[in-house]
Structures are given as C-alpha cells and as structure tokens.
Amino acid sequence: MNTVGAPTGAGAMKRRLGVPDAVMIGLGSMIGAGIFAALGPAAGAAGSGLLLALALAAVVAYCNATSSARLAALYPQSGGTYVYGRERLGDFWGYLAGWAFLVGKTASCAAMALTVGSYAWPGQAHAVAVAAVVALTAVNYAGVQKSALLTRVIVAVVLAVLAAVVVTALTSADADAARLDIGSHAPVGGVLQAAGLLFFAFAGYARIATLGEEVRDPARTIPRAIPIALGIALVVYAFVAIAVLSVLGPEKLADAAAPMSDAVRAAGADWLVPVVRVGAAVAALGSLLALILGVSRTTLAMARDRHLPHTLAAIHPRFGVPHRAELLVGTVVAVLAATTDVRGAIGFSSFGVLAYYAVANASARTLTPAEGRPNRLVPVLGMAGCAALAFALPVTTVISGTAVLTLGAAIYGLRKRATSSSSH
C-alpha cells in the first residue's frame, strides 16, 4: 500500500521502531496513572456494573484503535486525527479534532497531576499537583524528554505494583467473590457513564498512531501494535478491577481517593501502602511528562497552521523546544490542578478525547478497500460508542465540554472569515 503525505528527505524522522517498541510505547501511555485514578469515579457511577463498564469501554476503544490504525498506516506522519480529519473530511474536522485533543489532554494533564498529589501526599493533593506541573514544565522547557528506556522502566514499575495489588487482594482473607456482581441490577445510564470515565484509562493507544514517521513499515507495524497493546492493557485492567472490587466492594471503591492504597490496606497489607503510593506517583509523573510534551507539540502544530496564535509556534533558540506553547500549556494545567478535582478532570478529559475519536471513526468510514478500510461496522460502532459514552458523562461535564467545542468551532469560523476578508 502506498502511504500518503509522509515527509521525506532532510525533514523526515528516522524510522527506528518495530512492533515491540511500538507496543511498549502504547503500554507506557495506557498502563500508567489512568487505572490508579479512574476506578473510583467509575465505581461511583456504575456500582456493581463496574466490570460491564470496563468491557464496554474496551469495545469502544477497540473500534477507535482499529480505525486509527488503518488511518495511521495510510498517513504515516505526526498529528494523528488532526491529520486524518483534515485529509478525509476537510480542514474544519481536522481542526476540531485537534481542538478536542488539546481540550481533552489538557484535562488529562490536570488529572495526572492530581493523581500524583492524591497518592504522594493526600492532605496536600492540590499543592503537590501544581508543584509537579511546574517541575515537569521546567524539565520539558530545557529540552529533556522522556526516553524509550525510561518508558520501559516506568511500565515495569507500574506492572510490578499492580501485580502486587492483585495478588495481595485476591489472596486476602477479606476477599469476597460476592462483591463481583457483574451488574445485573446496575442502571444502564450508570454503566455508560462509568464506561466513559474508564475510557480515560485506555486513551493512550493513540500515542502509537502518532508515531507514523518513526516506525518501520508503518502499514504493518501500527495495525499490529495497537490491538496488542490494547489487549494487554485490558487484561491488566480486568485483573486489577476484580482484585480491588473483591476487597473493597463498589461502595467503598466509589469513595476511595486512592483506590489501590485502600485496597491493599483493606487486605491487611499496610506495609505495601507506601510501595503502591510510590508506584502510582511514578506512573502519574511519567504520564504527566508525556502528556505535557504531547499537548505542547499539538499546540505548536496548530499554531504553525494558524489555527492558534502564530506566536505559539516560536522555537527556543537554545533549547530547541516550543517554549511559548509549553509555558502556556503548563500555566493552564497548573490552574486546573489547583482548582478542579480528579473526578471532574477525568470526565472532561474523556469528553474531549471521545470527540477526537468520533472524528477518527468518521474519517475511517471514508476509506476504500484499496486503502485498507476496516469492516464497515467498526467505524460506525466506534462513532456511536463515542457519542453514547460522551453524552452519558455527568451533565455538568457534557455542558462544559460541548461549550468548549462550540467555542473552538466559533474561533475557527471567525479566523476563516478574517482570512477571507483580508484576501479580498
């Protein structure tokens, strides 16, 4: 298959990553702080239907991943759905996807920062969150990026901590299989809302699709790596959810600010609590570093295309980073981390990211068989799933998320009108 639009020559990135590398990067983006933060809010919405919600979130994530993989193989360049929407649906839809990504991932940054605070120092969660944002913004400003080796270390640490939680909880005398009701009496709306919140923990697989310029044979590597990473994450999440539910039950889990710590404490393993807190903080810091980096780079790309103020496209002469974009992103995230709670941030993040993937599925639906179109049902189910989960989120989240997307569309229209007027 011929790929479209990939830069060549001196401006092209080196294609070094194979399937194992891409899978590891996807896992590093998914199996991070999301599972440490999202289980509590999801249990509050779904109650005994938590496992059903997890399965539903995984189905929607699979559709989104499949659509994204096929598009990434055709357009092996950085930008993700910002590129796919522009090329398949038109400039406005690419812009709207980019705007939704910025909105959703900025909220993700706040959620990750608050997760650091909740586990590292529960009594001062907001202060720790702001300090983490300031510190990592400074790290990114100096041009120090998270390496592939560091990603592997963080994934290994997080998997070890989660394995310890699972084994401790399931072998505890306090574990009770009766708490694992699969949700036969759970309200449908609650299960949908929980699935939307749990989607937050799956959203990292998009990181693989954005590596189009850096993987070997992207037409084969990306479609293989995304479902493998997603499948591994689902298995891990399922074991963790079962283990935590078995010792806490849905009611206590819903009230837990730090679910993993509460689970091992309930299992009688107080000695493990500091280990879990350190593991969660490491996972959240790793995710936060990558998220701030990604949001600032998307801001840079949209500023270069003048969808955002062009001044944000400036590159620091010494450090070689988009310093104005990074400072803006860091400031906005610090304000959110100081003023919001983790549950609100997760919901808002999920709304923006689900809107982003709705555009990805709509783009995939336009593919022809020769372009690697997925089964027709996949993008249709993906679009419907994204819409259902987004609008099942808490009402305040839906209203604020819709308002921010509408604001983005209005800015696009005003910019388009101003450009048209200046050309006449």
VOLUM-184504 format. One record per residue (C-alpha): x, y, z; residue number from 0. Coordinates in Angstrom, 1 decimal. Each point is the difference from the previous one (the first is absolute). Layout:
<rs>
[[X,Y,Z],NUM]
...
</rs>
This chain:
<rs>
[[0.0,0.0,0.0],0]
[[1.3,3.4,-0.8],1]
[[0.0,2.4,2.9],2]
[[-1.0,3.6,-0.4],3]
[[1.5,3.2,1.3],4]
[[3.0,-1.3,1.9],5]
[[2.9,2.5,0.0],6]
[[3.1,-1.1,-1.9],7]
[[3.6,1.2,-0.3],8]
[[1.7,2.1,2.6],9]
[[-3.1,0.8,1.9],10]
[[-1.1,-3.6,0.6],11]
[[0.4,-1.7,3.3],12]
[[1.9,-3.3,0.2],13]
[[-2.0,-3.2,-0.1],14]
[[1.4,-2.0,2.9],15]
[[-2.9,-1.5,1.8],16]
[[-1.3,-3.6,-0.6],17]
[[-3.1,-1.7,1.4],18]
[[1.4,-0.7,3.5],19]
[[1.2,3.6,0.4],20]
[[-3.4,1.4,-1.2],21]
[[-1.9,-2.4,2.4],22]
[[2.2,1.1,2.9],23]
[[-0.6,3.7,-0.8],24]
[[-3.8,-0.7,-0.1],25]
[[0.1,-1.8,3.3],26]
[[2.1,2.8,1.5],27]
[[-2.8,2.4,-1.0],28]
[[-2.9,-2.2,1.2],29]
[[1.2,-2.0,3.0],30]
[[0.9,3.1,1.9],31]
[[-1.9,2.0,2.5],32]
[[-3.4,-0.4,-1.7],33]
[[-0.8,-3.3,1.7],34]
[[1.1,1.5,3.4],35]
[[-2.4,3.0,-0.4],36]
[[-3.0,-1.2,-2.1],37]
[[-1.3,-3.0,2.0],38]
[[-1.4,2.1,2.8],39]
[[-2.1,2.4,-2.1],40]
[[-1.1,-2.9,-2.2],41]
[[-1.2,-2.1,3.0],42]
[[-1.9,3.0,1.2],43]
[[-1.9,0.1,-3.2],44]
[[-0.5,-3.7,-0.8],45]
[[0.0,-1.6,3.5],46]
[[0.0,-3.8,-0.6],47]
[[0.0,0.6,-3.8],48]
[[3.7,1.1,0.1],49]
[[1.3,-3.1,-1.9],50]
[[-2.7,0.4,-2.6],51]
[[1.0,3.7,-0.4],52]
[[3.7,-1.1,-0.4],53]
[[-1.0,-2.5,-2.8],54]
[[-2.1,2.7,-1.7],55]
[[2.9,2.5,0.1],56]
[[2.3,-2.6,-1.5],57]
[[-2.4,-0.7,-2.9],58]
[[-0.2,3.7,-0.9],59]
[[3.8,0.3,0.5],60]
[[0.5,-3.0,-2.4],61]
[[-2.1,1.7,-2.7],62]
[[1.8,3.3,0.4],63]
[[3.4,-1.9,0.0],64]
[[-0.9,-1.9,-3.2],65]
[[-1.1,3.2,-1.8],66]
[[3.0,1.9,1.2],67]
[[2.4,-2.9,-1.0],68]
[[-1.3,-0.1,-3.6],69]
[[0.2,3.8,-0.3],70]
[[3.5,0.1,1.5],71]
[[1.2,-2.6,-2.5],72]
[[-1.3,2.2,-2.9],73]
[[1.3,3.3,1.5],74]
[[3.3,-0.9,1.7],75]
[[0.7,3.4,1.4],76]
[[-0.3,1.8,3.4],77]
[[-3.3,1.6,0.9],78]
[[-2.5,-2.9,0.4],79]
[[-3.6,0.8,-0.6],80]
[[0.9,3.7,-0.6],81]
[[1.5,-1.3,-3.2],82]
[[-2.6,-2.7,-0.8],83]
[[-3.0,2.4,0.4],84]
[[1.6,2.6,-2.1],85]
[[0.9,-2.4,-2.8],86]
[[-3.3,-2.1,0.0],87]
[[-2.7,2.4,1.1],88]
[[1.4,3.5,-0.5],89]
[[1.9,2.7,1.8],90]
[[-2.7,0.8,2.6],91]
[[-0.2,-3.6,1.2],92]
[[3.7,-0.3,0.3],93]
[[0.1,3.2,2.0],94]
[[-2.9,-1.1,2.2],95]
[[1.8,-3.3,0.8],96]
[[3.2,1.9,0.9],97]
[[-2.0,2.4,2.2],98]
[[-1.8,-2.9,1.7],99]
[[3.4,-1.7,0.5],100]
[[1.4,3.1,1.6],101]
[[-3.0,0.4,2.3],102]
[[-0.2,-3.6,1.0],103]
[[3.7,-0.5,0.5],104]
[[0.4,3.2,2.0],105]
[[-2.6,-1.3,2.4],106]
[[1.9,-3.3,0.0],107]
[[3.1,1.9,1.1],108]
[[-1.9,1.4,2.9],109]
[[-1.4,-3.4,0.9],110]
[[3.5,-1.5,0.0],111]
[[1.4,2.8,2.1],112]
[[-2.8,-0.5,2.5],113]
[[0.7,-3.7,0.0],114]
[[3.6,0.7,1.0],115]
[[-1.3,2.1,2.9],116]
[[-2.7,-2.5,1.1],117]
[[2.6,-2.8,0.4],118]
[[3.1,2.0,1.0],119]
[[-1.5,2.3,2.6],120]
[[-3.8,-0.4,0.3],121]
[[-0.4,2.9,2.4],122]
[[1.6,2.4,-2.5],123]
[[-1.0,-1.5,-3.3],124]
[[-0.6,3.3,-1.8],125]
[[3.3,1.6,1.2],126]
[[2.0,-3.1,-1.1],127]
[[-1.9,-0.1,-3.3],128]
[[0.9,3.7,-0.8],129]
[[3.7,-0.6,1.0],130]
[[0.1,-3.1,-2.2],131]
[[-1.3,2.0,-3.0],132]
[[2.5,2.8,0.6],133]
[[2.9,-2.4,0.3],134]
[[-0.8,-2.0,-3.1],135]
[[-0.7,3.1,-2.0],136]
[[3.5,1.1,0.9],137]
[[1.5,-3.4,-1.0],138]
[[-1.8,0.2,-3.4],139]
[[1.1,3.6,-0.5],140]
[[3.6,-1.0,0.4],141]
[[-0.5,-2.6,-2.8],142]
[[0.4,-3.1,2.2],143]
[[-2.5,-2.5,-1.4],144]
[[-1.1,-3.4,1.4],145]
[[2.1,-2.6,-1.7],146]
[[-1.1,-3.4,-1.3],147]
[[2.1,-1.6,2.8],148]
[[-1.7,2.1,2.7],149]
[[-3.4,-1.1,-1.5],150]
[[1.0,-3.7,0.4],151]
[[1.1,0.6,3.6],152]
[[-3.3,1.8,0.9],153]
[[-2.1,-2.7,-1.6],154]
[[1.9,-2.7,1.9],155]
[[-0.4,1.8,3.3],156]
[[-3.7,0.6,-0.6],157]
[[-0.7,-3.6,-1.0],158]
[[1.9,-1.3,3.0],159]
[[-2.0,2.2,2.4],160]
[[-3.3,-1.0,-1.7],161]
[[1.0,-3.7,0.2],162]
[[0.7,0.4,3.7],163]
[[-3.4,1.6,0.5],164]
[[-1.8,-2.8,-1.9],165]
[[1.8,-2.8,1.9],166]
[[-0.4,1.6,3.4],167]
[[-3.7,0.7,-0.5],168]
[[-1.0,-3.3,-1.6],169]
[[1.9,-2.1,2.7],170]
[[-1.4,2.1,2.9],171]
[[-2.3,-1.6,2.5],172]
[[-2.2,3.1,-0.6],173]
[[-0.5,-0.7,-3.7],174]
[[-3.6,-0.7,-0.7],175]
[[-1.2,-1.3,-3.4],176]
[[-3.5,1.2,0.8],177]
[[1.2,3.6,-0.5],178]
[[0.7,-0.9,-3.7],179]
[[-3.7,0.3,-1.1],180]
[[0.3,0.5,-3.8],181]
[[-2.6,2.7,0.2],182]
[[-3.3,-1.7,-0.7],183]
[[-1.7,2.7,2.0],184]
[[2.2,3.0,-1.0],185]
[[-1.8,2.9,-1.7],186]
[[0.8,0.2,-3.8],187]
[[0.8,3.7,0.3],188]
[[2.4,-0.6,2.8],189]
[[1.8,-2.7,-1.9],190]
[[0.3,2.2,-3.1],191]
[[1.3,2.9,2.2],192]
[[2.6,-2.3,1.6],193]
[[1.1,-1.3,-3.4],194]
[[0.5,3.6,-1.0],195]
[[2.2,0.7,3.1],196]
[[1.9,-3.3,-0.4],197]
[[0.7,0.9,-3.7],198]
[[2.4,2.5,1.6],199]
[[2.3,-3.0,0.9],200]
[[0.0,-1.4,-3.6],201]
[[0.6,3.2,-1.9],202]
[[3.8,-0.3,-0.2],203]
[[0.1,-2.3,-3.0],204]
[[-0.3,3.0,-2.2],205]
[[3.7,0.6,0.8],206]
[[0.8,-2.9,-2.3],207]
[[-1.9,1.6,-2.9],208]
[[1.8,3.3,0.4],209]
[[3.3,-1.8,-0.5],210]
[[-0.6,-0.4,-3.7],211]
[[3.2,1.6,-1.1],212]
[[2.2,-2.0,2.5],213]
[[-1.0,-3.6,-0.5],214]
[[1.3,-2.5,-2.6],215]
[[-2.6,-1.2,-2.5],216]
[[-2.8,2.0,1.6],217]
[[-2.7,-1.6,-2.2],218]
[[0.7,-3.3,1.8],219]
[[1.5,1.1,3.3],220]
[[-2.7,2.4,1.2],221]
[[-3.0,-2.2,-0.7],222]
[[1.7,-2.9,1.9],223]
[[1.3,2.1,3.0],224]
[[-3.2,1.8,0.9],225]
[[-2.3,-3.1,0.6],226]
[[2.9,-1.8,1.8],227]
[[0.6,2.9,2.4],228]
[[-3.8,0.4,0.5],229]
[[-0.5,-3.7,0.7],230]
[[2.8,-0.1,2.6],231]
[[-1.4,3.1,1.7],232]
[[-3.5,-1.5,0.1],233]
[[1.3,-3.2,1.7],234]
[[1.9,2.0,2.6],235]
[[-2.9,2.4,0.7],236]
[[-2.4,-3.0,0.3],237]
[[2.2,-1.7,2.6],238]
[[0.5,3.3,1.9],239]
[[-3.8,0.8,0.0],240]
[[-0.9,-3.5,1.2],241]
[[2.6,0.1,2.8],242]
[[-0.9,3.4,1.3],243]
[[-3.7,-0.7,-0.1],244]
[[0.5,-3.3,1.9],245]
[[1.3,1.8,3.0],246]
[[-1.7,3.4,-0.1],247]
[[-3.3,-0.6,-1.8],248]
[[-1.5,2.7,-2.2],249]
[[-1.1,2.3,2.8],250]
[[3.4,0.3,1.7],251]
[[1.7,0.2,-3.4],252]
[[-2.2,2.8,-1.0],253]
[[1.1,2.1,3.0],254]
[[3.7,-0.8,-0.3],255]
[[2.3,2.9,-1.0],256]
[[2.9,-2.5,-0.4],257]
[[-1.7,-3.3,-0.8],258]
[[3.2,-2.2,-0.2],259]
[[1.3,1.2,3.3],260]
[[-3.5,-0.6,1.6],261]
[[-0.1,-3.5,-1.5],262]
[[3.3,-1.2,1.4],263]
[[-0.9,1.5,3.4],264]
[[-3.3,-1.8,0.0],265]
[[1.8,-3.2,-0.9],266]
[[2.1,0.4,3.2],267]
[[3.2,0.9,-1.8],268]
[[0.7,3.4,1.4],269]
[[3.7,-0.5,-0.7],270]
[[-0.8,0.1,-3.7],271]
[[-1.7,3.4,0.1],272]
[[3.2,2.1,-0.3],273]
[[1.1,-2.2,-3.0],274]
[[-3.4,0.6,-1.7],275]
[[0.2,3.7,0.6],276]
[[3.4,0.2,-1.5],277]
[[-1.0,-2.1,-3.0],278]
[[-3.1,2.1,-0.6],279]
[[2.0,3.2,0.3],280]
[[2.7,-1.2,-2.4],281]
[[-2.7,-1.1,-2.5],282]
[[-1.8,3.3,0.2],283]
[[3.2,2.0,-0.3],284]
[[1.0,-2.0,-3.1],285]
[[-3.4,0.5,-1.6],286]
[[0.0,3.7,0.9],287]
[[3.4,0.6,-1.5],288]
[[-1.1,-1.7,-3.3],289]
[[-3.4,1.8,0.0],290]
[[1.5,3.5,0.5],291]
[[2.4,-0.8,-2.8],292]
[[-2.7,-1.3,-2.3],293]
[[-2.5,2.9,0.6],294]
[[2.8,2.6,-0.5],295]
[[1.0,-1.6,-3.3],296]
[[-3.6,-0.1,-1.3],297]
[[-0.3,3.7,1.0],298]
[[3.1,0.6,-2.0],299]
[[-1.4,-1.8,-3.1],300]
[[-3.3,1.9,0.2],301]
[[1.8,3.3,0.5],302]
[[2.1,-0.7,-3.1],303]
[[-3.2,-0.5,-1.9],304]
[[-1.3,3.2,1.6],305]
[[-2.9,-1.8,1.7],306]
[[1.4,1.5,3.2],307]
[[2.0,3.2,0.4],308]
[[3.1,-0.2,-2.1],309]
[[2.2,1.3,2.8],310]
[[-0.4,-3.5,1.7],311]
[[2.0,-1.5,-2.9],312]
[[3.2,1.6,1.2],313]
[[3.0,-2.3,0.6],314]
[[2.5,0.8,2.8],315]
[[3.4,0.8,-1.7],316]
[[2.0,-1.9,2.7],317]
[[-2.2,-2.8,1.1],318]
[[-1.7,-0.7,-3.3],319]
[[-3.5,-0.4,1.6],320]
[[-3.3,1.8,-0.6],321]
[[0.5,2.0,3.2],322]
[[-3.0,2.3,-0.3],323]
[[-2.3,-2.9,-0.6],324]
[[1.5,-1.9,2.9],325]
[[-0.3,3.0,2.4],326]
[[-3.7,0.5,-1.0],327]
[[-0.8,-3.7,0.4],328]
[[1.8,-0.1,3.3],329]
[[-1.9,3.1,1.3],330]
[[-3.4,-1.3,-1.0],331]
[[0.6,-3.4,1.5],332]
[[1.3,1.5,3.3],333]
[[-3.1,2.1,0.3],334]
[[-2.2,-3.1,-0.6],335]
[[2.0,-2.1,2.4],336]
[[-0.5,2.7,2.7],337]
[[-3.8,0.5,-0.5],338]
[[-1.5,-3.3,-1.2],339]
[[-0.4,-3.5,1.4],340]
[[1.3,-3.2,-1.6],341]
[[-3.5,-1.3,-0.8],342]
[[-1.0,3.1,-1.8],343]
[[3.3,0.1,-1.9],344]
[[-0.5,-3.7,-1.1],345]
[[-3.5,0.6,-1.3],346]
[[1.0,3.2,-1.9],347]
[[3.0,-1.8,-1.5],348]
[[-2.1,-3.0,-1.1],349]
[[-2.5,2.3,-1.7],350]
[[2.7,1.8,-2.1],351]
[[1.8,-3.3,-0.9],352]
[[-3.3,-1.7,-0.9],353]
[[-0.8,2.9,-2.4],354]
[[3.5,-0.4,-1.4],355]
[[-0.6,-3.7,-0.8],356]
[[-3.4,0.7,-1.4],357]
[[1.8,1.9,-2.7],358]
[[2.5,-2.8,-0.5],359]
[[-2.8,-2.5,-0.5],360]
[[-1.8,2.3,-2.4],361]
[[3.3,0.3,-1.9],362]
[[0.5,-3.8,-0.1],363]
[[-3.5,-0.4,-1.4],364]
[[1.1,1.8,-3.2],365]
[[2.8,-2.4,-0.7],366]
[[-0.3,-2.3,-3.1],367]
[[0.9,-3.7,0.0],368]
[[3.3,0.9,-1.8],369]
[[0.9,2.4,2.8],370]
[[-0.4,-2.7,2.7],371]
[[-3.6,0.8,1.1],372]
[[-1.0,-1.9,3.1],373]
[[-3.2,-2.0,0.3],374]
[[-2.8,2.5,-0.6],375]
[[-1.5,-0.7,3.4],376]
[[3.2,1.1,1.8],377]
[[-0.1,3.8,-0.7],378]
[[-3.8,0.1,0.3],379]
[[0.1,-1.7,3.4],380]
[[2.9,2.2,1.0],381]
[[-1.8,3.2,-0.8],382]
[[-3.2,-1.2,1.7],383]
[[2.0,-1.1,3.0],384]
[[2.0,3.2,0.3],385]
[[-3.3,2.0,-0.1],386]
[[-1.8,-2.2,2.5],387]
[[2.9,0.0,2.5],388]
[[0.6,3.8,-0.4],389]
[[-3.6,1.0,0.6],390]
[[-0.4,-2.5,2.9],391]
[[2.6,1.8,2.0],392]
[[-1.1,2.3,2.8],393]
[[-2.3,2.8,-1.2],394]
[[2.4,2.8,1.1],395]
[[2.8,-1.7,-2.0],396]
[[-2.2,-0.3,-3.1],397]
[[-1.1,3.6,0.2],398]
[[3.6,1.4,0.6],399]
[[1.5,-2.4,-2.6],400]
[[-2.6,1.0,-2.6],401]
[[0.5,3.7,0.8],402]
[[3.8,-0.3,-0.5],403]
[[-0.3,-1.9,-3.3],404]
[[-2.5,2.7,-1.2],405]
[[2.4,2.7,1.0],406]
[[2.7,-1.8,-2.1],407]
[[-2.4,-0.1,-3.0],408]
[[-0.8,3.7,0.4],409]
[[3.7,0.9,0.1],410]
[[0.5,-2.0,-3.2],411]
[[-2.8,1.8,-1.7],412]
[[1.2,3.4,1.1],413]
[[3.5,-0.7,-1.2],414]
[[-1.3,-1.3,-3.3],415]
[[-2.1,3.1,-0.5],416]
[[3.0,2.3,0.9],417]
[[2.2,-1.9,-2.4],418]
[[-2.6,0.2,-2.8],419]
[[-0.5,3.8,0.6],420]
[[3.7,0.7,-0.1],421]
[[0.4,-1.8,-3.3],422]
[[-2.6,2.2,-1.8],423]
</rs>
